[in-house]
């Protein structure tokens, strides 16, 4: 599941797609695409008539060949989109090799069985260098696991019993220690099996929007079919009867073959773009819903903030220099391996040039942090330094006859009001000052939220912090709203309230307590490191377990909807040029006044019809890269986006065919093809 962006025209995929395009000519498969099915029927009819011979054989042969090319190009577009998924599925299959599992029997003994014999509820033991035989939940143990076969990331991850990192995936490998695992899936139902089926398109179902558009295209096809059928009696009456080849050409050029040929490829490519971001969508409906999301719920810790509070400032007490305060804070944190402790050491080094010192010669005695004392520190060279929570240090000082100065108490209150966490540092029973710990908002998050706001999406931060701290972080991050002291029920209530207002909601989560909200949300992105319950509740799984990726998911969903809408607009618009090419060619001989419609100055009726049919086929191939890559997304309001796309794909859809058909007409006329 490498994240490297694939080139559109990879020869291995192209070769496979050419063969698949031929296989898709099966009428049973073509019936799923009503527009192209009509084109195939027309191709069969012209082919049958071609073998009967007759006049204008050269013209009829070219029409027949280009009609078949139109069908094949449409099949090729779909096969190209599927081929990218099949290539990824082939890579995943390599990780699904049969392995031998150590199944634990009820009497405590173990037996070796093939992984295909394991059933849900079985318990297995997996040691270092062994592959995990199937999906499961860790019952005992902690180990580092190589999940590169699934995520594409070479760095191992830690999996352990209990908590939100207890789920393991079949096909991954234990690198150290051991794990006792309860199997949670049957053969053929593992996460890897579902991934393979989804990425290669075997389980892709048409989305509601795609079905609705197919119905519209089928309706337009029927209307134009009736129009063409009734046109021949009029042509006979007017003294200019048309051949079946011309009538079929007119029908194929009138119906929306461009979007009909690319529609399936657009949907498959949308899911493929998610896979390239290491996100697995369980259905195309989820991708579409992401494009229509109105409200985005984001967890604070690890999503909006870095996940651990960092030292941001040293506030010294009266009579204490900032350098003295930083020196004592750093000394008290040298043995503190927590992220907060390390950040204090780094801040002292960056602000005051204080570097870690060798304390072995000083016989330093470190005081470890405990839940009872809620403080830590160091004794060396007659210095007794302590660092800890405000109430813990205050109690420590009062026991020795001192207390916190008013200035220090004021600094503590100021930091708390701003949403930060104050830690007090004391030396020799005297308060030196306060360390300001704060949640660090990830770089660029404010800009990202501004972009979402421009898209009309409301952002809500969810946190277990108190309202004061939550408000400070929400203000700094730039989210529209926040939910403080959130419980699972609070998340559910928030989602339901938004949905009652007709809004679509997206959220991310990894724990069992997130499962109800993930199931309730229209787009629920579960972290791959999370519990099995979370992954089953969501309709997407992020293999990288990066909560901020929810923003990319929304953008990809919008890109899918934009691409489908843009190419539908282009397809319907470029039919206008074909009308001006074929209608004058059919009736200008009988009604000379129609020559006024030949604004492209096409040479002959035959060249006009042939040019339109050739352009109709070639435009499908020309638009395949756009269908696979998607229309470039830019955050802007719906009205501005509509105007932009109407100009580019609406007006452009009219202009491009005029130019293209004229150029083709010039080429085939000079080449004597018509």
N, C-alpha and C positions, 0 to 999 in steps of 0.2 A: 504494500500500500504506500508506495513512495509518493512524496508530495511534489516531485519534480513535474513541472508543467510539460505535457506531451505536445509534440508538434502535430499539426492537423494531418499532414500527408506523410505518415510513416509507411514505408513500402510494405512492411509485413501486414499492417492493418488494411492497406489499400488492396493488396492481393486477395486477402480473405474476404473483403467487402465486395469485390467484383464477383467472386464465386457465389457469395450469399445473395447478391442482387439477382443472379440468374435463378437461384432456388426459390426466391420470393415471387417469381412469375406464376407460381402455383395459384390458380384461381381461388382456391379455398382461402389462401392467405391474403390475396388481393382484395377479397370482399370486405375485409376490415377497413379498407380505405376506399370509400365509395367513389371519390373523384378519379383516382388512378385506376380503379376497376373499370370505369366507363372508358377511359383512354385505352386500356388493354383490350376491351371488347371492340373498340373502333379499330385497333391495330389488327386484330384477328380478321375483322370483316374486310379491311383493305388488302390484307395479305391473301385472303381467299379470292377476292376479285382480281388481284394482280396475276394470279396463275391462270385466269381465264383469258388473259391477253387483252387485246384491244388497242385503240389509239392512245397516244400520249403515255406510252409505257415508261419512258425515262422520267417524266414528271411524277407519275403514279408511284414508281419505285422509290423515288426520293421521299415522297410524302410518307409512304409506308415505313421506310427505314427510320425516319425522324420521329414518327409516332412511337415505334418500339424504343428508340433512344430515350424518349420522354419518360416512358414507364421504367426503363432500366436506370435512368439517372435518379428518379425518385426512390427506387429500391436501393440504389447505391448510397444515397444520403442516409437512409435509415440504417443500412448495414454498416456504414462508417461510424455512426453513433454507437451502434451495438458493439462494433469491433473493438472500440476503446475499452468498453466494459469487459468484453471477453478476454482481452489481453490481461487485464487486472485479475480476472477470475482464474486464469491459468496460473498466475503467480501465487494466488491464495491456495490453489489445489496442492501445490507443493508442500504446504504446511499441514495438509490434511492426511499425511501418511499414516498408515496403520502402525500403532505402537503397542508395546506390551505394558499392561498395567498391573500393579501390585494391589489386588483387591483384598480388603480386610474382611475375614469371615466372622460370623457371630461369636466364635470361640476365641477370637483374638489372633488367630493364625492368618497368614497371607497366602494367596495363590496368584499365579501369573495367568492373566487372560488377555486376549486381544482387545484393544479398545472398542472394537465393534460389538463386543459382547456386553459392554457395560450398559446399565440401565439407570434411570433416575432413582436416586435413593442409595445406590451403592457407595461405599466408602473406600477410597484408595490412598496409598502412601506414595508420595513422589519425593525422591531424594535429589541431591545436586547432580547436574548434568543430564537428568531425565526429562522427557517431555511430559507435559500435563495431558493426559489422554482424552479428556472431554471437559466441557464446561462444568463449573461447580463452585461451591462456597467452602472457604477454608474453615475447618473445625478447630484445628490446632496448628501452631507453628508460625514462623515468620521467615521469609526468604526473599532474596532478590530474584526477579523473573525477567527473562529476555522476551519482550513482546514485539520484537522487530518484524516478525512475520505478519503481524496484524496491523501495527501502527506505522511501520517504516522507520521508527526511531531506534537507534542503536543503543541508547542509554538504558540500562536495566531499571526496573521499578521495584519498589518494596510492596509485597503483599503479606497480609497478616490476618489472623483470626480476629473477628469482632470489628466494629467500626464500619467505615464506608469504603475500605480497601480490601474487602474479603473475597470479592468475586475474581475468579480466574477463568481463562479462556483456553479451550482445547487447542493444541498445536503450539502453545508457547512453552518455553523451556526454563526449568528451575536452575539457577546458576550457583546458589549456595544454600546450605542448610537443608531443611526438609519441610514438607507440608502434608497435613492430613486433610483430605478433601472429600466432601460429600458431592457426588455427581448430581447435577440438576437437569440434565437433558438426555434424551434417548438418541440413538444413532440416526443421522439424517436430520436432526432437529437442533444441532448445535449452532452457536453464534457464527462459526466459520461457515457452516453450510448455508445459513441464511445470507451471509455476506456474499458468497459466491453466486447464489441465485439472484440476488438483488443487483449486483454490479454488472452481471452479464445480461440483465434484462429478462430473465426467464420468468420472474414474478411481477414484471411491470404491468400494472393495470392502468387503463386510461383514466385520467383525472376528470372530475365533473366539468371543468372548463373545456378540456379537450373533447369530451363527449358532446358538449353543447356546440362547440365550433364544428365538429364533424357533422352534426345534424344540420347546421346552417349551410355548410358546404354541400351536403347531399341535397338540400332543398334548392339551392341555386343551380346545382347540376340538373335536377329534374326540370326546373323552369326553362333552362337553356336548351335542354334536350327537346322539350315540347316545341320551343320556338324554332329550332332547326328543322324538326320534322314537318312542321306546318309551313316552313319557308319554301319547300320544294314545290307544292301545288301552286303557290304564288309565282315561283320562277317559271314553271311550265306555262301558266296563264299569260305571263308577260313575254313569253317567247324566248326565254334564256334559261332553259333547264340546266341544273348543275349536276356534275358527277358526284357519286358517293364519296370520292376522295376529297373533293372540295367541301362537301357538307360535313364530313367527319373532321376535316381540318378546322372548319369554322367552329364546330362544337368544342373541340379540344382547346381552341384559343379563347373561346368565350368563358368556359368554366374555369374556376380559380385553381388551375393546376399547380401554380407555384407554391402556394401555401399547402395545397393538398399533398404535394410531393415532399414537403419539408416538415409537416406538422409533427409526425411521429419522431423524427430526428431531433426536433427542438426539445420535446419532452425528455427523451433519453439523455440528451446532452446536458440538460439541467441537472439531472441526478448525477451524471458523471462529474460535473463541476464540483458538486458537493463531495464526491469521493476523492477528487484531487485535493480537497481541503481536509481529507481524513474524517469526513462526516458521512455516516451511513444513514440514508433516509429509508424508513421502512415502507414508505409509499410516496407516489408522486403527489398525492393530495397534500401531504405535509409540506412539500416544497412549494406548492402553490399557496398554501395557507401562509407560509413564511413571507411570501411576496405581498400579502394583503394585511400583514400584522399592523394593528393600531397601538398596542401597548406592549412594552418590553419590560419584563421583570428580571432584575439583575441582582444577584447576591453581592453584598459589599465585599466581604473578605475573599481575596483571591481573584475577584472579578474586576471590581472598581479599584480596590486598593491592592498593594503588593502581597497582603496576607499576614504580614508581621509588622508590629509597630516598630518604628525606627526613631532613634534619638535625633531630634531636630535642633535643640537649643540647650545651652547651659545658662541658667539664671542664678547668679551668685548673690549671696547675702551681703549686707552692709559690712564693709571692712575686709571683704574677701575679693581678691582679684579673680578675673575670669580664668586666668592661667592656673591659679591654685585650685579653683573649683574643677576644672577639666582634668588636672593631674590626679586629684583624689578620685574623681568619677572613673577615670581610666584604670587606676590601680585596683579599685573595687570590682572591676569588670573583667580583669585579665583571665580569671578562671571561670568566667560565666560563659558557657557555651550556647546559651540561648541566642536567637537572632537579635533580641533586644540588647543583650549584653555585648555582642559583637559590634552592633551599630554604635554603641557608646564609645568603644575603643576606636573605631574608625572616625567618628566625629571629632574626638580629641586630637587624633593624628592630623586630620585635614585642617581643622581650625587653628590649632596651636602647635603643630609640628611635633607633638608628643608621640613617640614610637614605643612599641612594646619593649619592656626591659627584662633583663635576666634577673629574676628574683631568687634564684637558688642560693646565691652567695649571701643573701640577706636573711636566709632562714624564714622566709615569709610563711605565715600561717593563714590559709584561706578559710573563710567561714562560708560554707555552702548554703544555698537558699533552701529553706524548708517551708512547707505549707503552714507550719505552726508559727514560725518567727516572721515569715514573709519579708525577710531581708537577707542580704549576704554581705560579704566584706572581706577584709584582709588585715592582719596585724603584722607590721614589719618596722624595724628600726624605731620602736617606741611609738609608732603611729597606729591608732585604732580607727580604721575607716569602715563605715557601714553605709549601705545603700539599700533602700527598700521603699515599700508603700508608705504613704504619709502617716497613717495611723500607727504603723509598726515603728517607724523611726520616732514619732512623737512619744509613744509609750516608752521606747528605749531611752530617750533623753530625759523624760520625766522621772524615770527610775533612778537617774543619776543627778537629779536636782536641777536640770535645765529644761528648756523647751524650745519651741519654734519661734523665732522672731516674727514680729508682725509683718515685716516685709516679705519673709518667706511664705507666711500664711497667705498673704495677698497674691503672691506669684502662683501658689498652688490653686487658689480659687480662679485666677485668670486662665490658667491652663485648662482646668476642668470645664470652665464655661465655653472654651473654644473647641471642646470635644477631644482634647488630648488627655494623656495619662501622666500625672506628675510623680516622679520618684525623687525622694529627698536623700541628699548625701550629707553625712555627718563625719567629723574627724575629732577624735579625742573629746567626745561628748559635746560637740558644738556643731550646730547646723551650718554647712557651708553654702548650701543653695539647693536648687531644684533642677532635675533633668526633665526636659519636655519630650515625652514620647508621643508620637502621633502616627495615625494611619497615613501612609504615603499613597496618594492617588497616583495611579499609573500614568506615565507620560502619554499625552495625546488623547486621554479619555474625554476631556472637555470638548475638544474639537470633534471627536466621534459623536458625542451626544448632540452637538450643534448640528451635525449632518443629519442625525436621526430626526431632530426637531424639524429640519427643513423638509424632510420626507413625510412629515405629518405623524411621526411616531412618538408617543408619550413614553418616557423612561421612568421607571419606578425602582428605587434601590430598596432591597430587603435586607434587614440586619437584626441581629439580636441585641444590639446596643441600645442604651437608653435614648430617649428622644433628643436630648441635648447634644450628645455625641453624634447621633445620626444626622441631625440638622446641619451640624458643622461640616461633616463629610459630604453630605448631599450638596451643600452650597459650593464647596470647593470643587467637586466633581462636575457640577453643572447639570445634575439630573432634574427632572421636572417635579418629582415627588418622592417620598420615602415612606417605608413602613418600618417603624421601630419596634423592638421587643417582639419580633414576629414569631408566632407559633405555627405549626402545620395548619391549624384551623384558620388562622388569620390569612395565610397565603391562599387557601381555598376560597375564603369569603371574598378576598380582593379579586381573584380571577372571575368568580361568578358575578360579582357586581359589574365588572367591566363587560362581561359577555351579555349581561342583561341589557346593556346599553347598545348592543349590536356590534361590539368591537371584538376583534380577534386578538388573542393574547399569546405571547411566547414567553417561556421561562426555561431556566436551566437548573439542574440539580444532580446530586450524586448519592444522597442518602435514602434509606428506607423511609424516613420521615418526609422526604420530598416526593415520594411516589404518588400520593393522592393528587397533589398539585400538578405534577407532570402529566398525569392521566387527564386531568380536567382542562389543562391548557390546550389551545388549538395547535401550538407547536411546542412540544416538550423535548428538550435536548438533554439526554442523560449522559453523564460522564462515563467513559469506559472503565475508569478506576472505581466507579461506584458499585453499589450493591446490585444484585440480580433483580431485585424488586424495582429499582429505579430504571434499569435498562428495559425491563418489560413494560413499564408504565409509559415511558416516553415513546414518541414516534420517530426520533432520531437518536443516534449514538455518536458522540464525539470521541473518536479513537485516541486523540491527543489529550483528552480531558482538560481542555482549555476553555474555561467558562466564557471568556470574552469572545469566543468564536461565534457566539449567538448573533453578534452583529453581522459577521460575514454571511451567516445563514440567511438572514433577512435580505441582505443585498443580493445574494444569489437567487432567492425566490423572486425578488422584484425584477431581476435581470431576465428570468425565465418568462415572466408575464409580459415584460416589455418586448422581448424578442418575438414572442408569438404575436403580439398585437402589431408590432412594426412590420413583420413579414406578411401578415394578413392584409394590412393596409397597402403595402407595396403590391401584393398579388392582385388585389381588386383594382388598384389604380392602373397597373400596366395593361389591363384588359382594354382600357380606353384606346390606347395606341393600336391595338390589334383590330378594333372595330374600324378605325380609319384605314387600315391596310387591306382588310379582306372584303368588307361590304362594297366599297367602290369597285374593287376588282371583279366582284360577282355580277354587278348589275349596271356598270357604267356603259357597257355596250348597248344595252336596251334603253337605259335612261341616262343620256349624256350629261344631264345636269348633275349627276352624282360625281362626275370628275372633279367638281369643286371640293369634294371631301378628300381627294387624293393629295393632301397637303404635303405629303412626303415626296411626291413626285416619283413614285415607284414605276419601274419601266413597263412591265406587262402584268396582266392579271395572274399569270402563272408565277412570275417572280414575286409578286406581292403575297400570294398565299404561301408559297414555299418559304419566303423570308420570315413570315410571322410564325410558321410552324418551327423553323430552325431556332428562332429567338426563344420561343416558348420552351424548347428543350434545353438550350444552353444556359438560360437564366437560372435553372435549377442547380446546375453544376456550379455556376458562379456564386450562388448564395450558400452553398454548403459550408464554407468556412465561417460565415456569419451565423448560421444556424448552430454550429457546434461550439463556437466561442461565445456566442451571445452578443446582443447589442450592448455596447459599453454603457455602464450605469453611472449616472451622475446625480448626486442628491439634489433634488429640487422639488418644488411643489407640483401637484398633479396637473394644474392648468398649464404651467410653463412646460412641463414634460410633454403634454398632449400637443401643444403648439409646435414644439421642436420636432417631434416625431411626424406630425402632419406635413411639415415643410420638407423634412428629409425623405421620408418614406411614402408620403402621399404625393406631394408635388414631384419628388424625385422618381416615384413609380410611374408617373406619366411621361416625364421627359426622357428617361433612360431608354424605354422601348422605342420611342420615335427615332432616337439616334441609332440604336442597335439595329432595328429593322432596316433603316435606310442603308447603313453600312453593309449589312448582309445582302441586301438587294443589289448594291453596286458590285459586290464580289461575285455573286452567282451569275449576274448578267454578263460580266466581263469574262467569266470562266465558261460561259455557254451552258450553264447548268439549267437554265430556264428560258 
